[in-house]
Amino acid sequence: MQLLSSASIKGSQTNGMPAMLARMDSREVKGRAKAPNPALVGCTCRRLRRMARLVTQLYDEALSVHDLTIAQFGLITTIAEHRARQDKDISIGALASIVGLDPTTLNRNLSTLQREKLVEVRQDKSDRRVRAVALTPAGRQRLKNALPAWRAAQADLEHRLGGEVISTLNDTLDRSRDRLIESLLPPAKAGATPSHSASPQA
């Protein structure tokens, strides 16, 4: 059943809507306990997913002129940053770990970038058992062209929410992510998880 906002209920008082809702509530109470409303009991996952969809819309719209989504932009940014820091291509496994995707899902997301000749997947030069990802010249140019659009989207979000809110939100998300990941690791690995909050990723 679709949830009705208080404004919708108030606007329907003239056509008997409150009485109908009262009858529905009465039947539910007699038959069984009412199901809790996730929005009222504090569903964190629901809040995060809704916020993620709204924020993704803003960034996707800004990047659409460069034929990129924020997810694709996050991938090529991570690939470029790893190359700049390590002076070598990033492995599929390392990329999947940084962006939080399993290798199968990551391969599916990379396939579009491969078709557009923006990335290249090849054997690692130091270990031929490992597949690594590199930006092509076209990929590096697309990233360079898209950076101003990403910065504009970031500035737009800060303007809408306020710089202090964005700073607090980023810090809370980073610390919460690291704490959750650490809690899910076996005891021997806990505390050894690196943070990757510096990258402009989705």
VMD Tcl script that draws the C-alpha trace (Angstrom):
set ca {
  {0.00 0.00 0.00}
  {1.36 3.40 -0.91}
  {2.05 5.60 2.10}
  {0.16 8.88 2.24}
  {1.80 12.07 3.40}
  {0.14 14.20 6.07}
  {-0.44 16.88 3.43}
  {-2.31 14.42 1.22}
  {-4.49 13.27 4.11}
  {-5.25 16.85 5.15}
  {-6.21 17.76 1.60}
  {-8.62 14.83 1.42}
  {-10.69 15.59 4.51}
  {-13.63 16.76 2.42}
  {-14.07 13.44 0.63}
  {-14.11 11.11 3.65}
  {-10.50 9.97 3.48}
  {-9.85 10.20 7.27}
  {-12.89 8.04 7.99}
  {-11.74 5.45 5.45}
  {-8.26 5.35 6.99}
  {-9.77 4.97 10.46}
  {-11.80 1.97 9.29}
  {-8.69 0.43 7.71}
  {-6.70 0.93 10.91}
  {-9.50 -0.60 12.96}
  {-9.60 -3.73 10.78}
  {-5.80 -4.13 10.96}
  {-5.76 -3.79 14.76}
  {-8.47 -6.42 15.12}
  {-6.86 -8.85 12.69}
  {-3.15 -8.49 13.43}
  {-0.50 -6.03 14.59}
  {0.21 -3.21 12.13}
  {3.49 -3.48 10.20}
  {5.95 -0.78 11.31}
  {6.69 2.06 8.92}
  {10.47 1.91 8.13}
  {10.57 5.71 7.85}
  {9.28 6.00 11.43}
  {11.36 3.26 13.07}
  {14.65 4.61 11.69}
  {15.68 2.40 8.75}
  {19.26 3.52 8.09}
  {19.56 1.56 4.85}
  {16.44 3.19 3.42}
  {17.73 6.65 4.28}
  {21.15 5.96 2.73}
  {19.69 4.48 -0.46}
  {17.32 7.41 -0.95}
  {20.08 9.96 -0.34}
  {22.40 8.06 -2.69}
  {19.79 8.14 -5.47}
  {19.27 11.89 -5.09}
  {22.98 12.70 -5.02}
  {23.68 10.33 -7.93}
  {21.08 12.18 -9.99}
  {22.88 15.49 -9.46}
  {26.28 14.14 -10.47}
  {24.95 12.05 -13.38}
  {23.20 15.09 -14.82}
  {26.36 17.20 -14.59}
  {28.51 14.49 -16.21}
  {26.01 13.55 -18.91}
  {27.46 16.13 -21.30}
  {30.64 14.02 -21.27}
  {28.70 10.78 -21.72}
  {29.69 9.52 -18.27}
  {27.86 8.49 -15.12}
  {29.26 9.21 -11.68}
  {29.97 5.47 -11.30}
  {32.04 5.45 -14.50}
  {33.76 8.68 -13.49}
  {34.66 7.12 -10.14}
  {36.23 4.13 -11.88}
  {38.39 6.08 -14.30}
  {39.42 8.50 -11.54}
  {40.56 5.61 -9.34}
  {42.45 4.02 -12.23}
  {44.20 7.32 -13.03}
  {45.08 8.06 -9.39}
  {46.55 4.59 -8.85}
  {48.70 5.00 -11.96}
  {49.93 8.39 -10.75}
  {50.78 7.12 -7.25}
  {52.14 3.66 -8.02}
  {53.46 4.19 -11.56}
  {51.76 0.96 -12.66}
  {48.36 -0.30 -13.74}
  {45.82 -1.26 -11.07}
  {44.72 -4.89 -10.80}
  {41.07 -5.88 -11.10}
  {41.16 -7.12 -7.50}
  {42.61 -3.89 -6.10}
  {40.16 -1.76 -8.08}
  {37.23 -3.86 -6.90}
  {38.37 -3.46 -3.29}
  {38.73 0.32 -3.52}
  {35.36 0.96 -5.19}
  {33.57 -1.67 -3.11}
  {32.50 -4.06 -5.89}
  {33.04 -7.76 -6.40}
  {35.22 -8.56 -9.47}
  {32.25 -9.91 -11.46}
  {30.23 -6.71 -11.01}
  {33.31 -4.61 -11.69}
  {33.98 -6.43 -14.97}
  {30.42 -5.74 -16.04}
  {30.82 -2.03 -15.26}
  {34.16 -1.87 -17.04}
  {32.75 -3.45 -20.20}
  {31.00 -0.21 -21.21}
  {34.22 1.76 -20.76}
  {36.07 -0.84 -22.81}
  {33.53 -0.64 -25.64}
  {34.04 3.13 -25.71}
  {37.84 2.63 -25.80}
  {38.29 4.51 -22.53}
  {39.98 1.70 -20.59}
  {42.07 -1.30 -21.49}
  {42.19 -4.58 -19.53}
  {45.42 -6.50 -19.98}
  {47.85 -8.84 -18.26}
  {49.96 -7.29 -15.51}
  {53.54 -6.89 -16.73}
  {55.00 -8.18 -13.45}
  {52.53 -11.06 -12.97}
  {50.79 -12.51 -16.02}
  {48.25 -14.28 -13.81}
  {46.83 -10.89 -12.82}
  {44.59 -8.74 -15.02}
  {45.18 -5.00 -14.75}
  {43.26 -1.94 -15.94}
  {44.68 1.16 -17.60}
  {43.20 4.29 -19.12}
  {43.64 4.72 -22.85}
  {44.62 8.13 -24.27}
  {40.91 8.66 -25.01}
  {40.09 7.76 -21.40}
  {42.61 10.23 -20.00}
  {41.21 12.96 -22.23}
  {37.61 12.13 -21.24}
  {38.58 12.34 -17.57}
  {40.34 15.67 -18.10}
  {37.30 17.07 -19.92}
  {34.87 15.80 -17.26}
  {36.70 17.09 -14.18}
  {35.19 20.61 -14.35}
  {31.69 19.08 -14.56}
  {32.41 16.93 -11.49}
  {33.71 19.98 -9.61}
  {30.56 21.89 -10.58}
  {28.36 19.07 -9.26}
  {30.34 19.01 -6.01}
  {29.98 22.78 -5.63}
  {26.26 22.55 -6.40}
  {25.75 19.94 -3.68}
  {27.72 22.03 -1.18}
  {25.59 25.05 -2.08}
  {22.37 23.08 -1.57}
  {23.38 21.48 1.73}
  {25.97 23.91 3.07}
  {29.72 23.47 3.34}
  {29.64 22.54 7.04}
  {27.00 19.86 6.43}
  {29.03 18.40 3.55}
  {32.20 18.30 5.66}
  {30.40 16.59 8.54}
  {28.60 14.20 6.20}
  {31.82 13.16 4.44}
  {33.61 12.61 7.74}
  {30.71 10.62 9.19}
  {30.42 8.45 6.09}
  {34.17 7.75 5.95}
  {34.42 6.85 9.63}
  {31.23 4.77 9.53}
  {32.41 2.88 6.44}
  {35.82 2.11 7.94}
  {34.28 1.02 11.24}
  {31.75 -1.23 9.53}
  {34.38 -2.82 7.28}
  {36.63 -3.44 10.27}
  {33.78 -5.04 12.20}
  {33.17 -7.45 9.30}
  {36.80 -8.55 8.99}
  {38.26 -11.59 10.75}
  {40.04 -10.57 14.00}
  {43.51 -11.03 12.45}
  {42.77 -8.51 9.71}
  {40.86 -5.96 11.77}
  {42.56 -2.58 11.92}
  {44.51 -3.11 8.70}
  {41.91 -1.65 6.32}
  {43.16 1.44 4.40}
  {40.91 4.44 3.89}
  {40.26 5.73 0.35}
  {38.28 8.87 1.14}
  {40.45 11.20 -0.96}
  {39.22 9.96 -4.34}
  {36.22 11.71 -5.96}
  {34.22 8.50 -6.30}
  {30.59 7.54 -6.34}
}
mol new
graphics top color blue
foreach p $ca { graphics top sphere $p radius 0.5 }
foreach p [lrange $ca 0 end-1] q [lrange $ca 1 end] { graphics top cylinder $p $q radius 0.2 }
display resetview
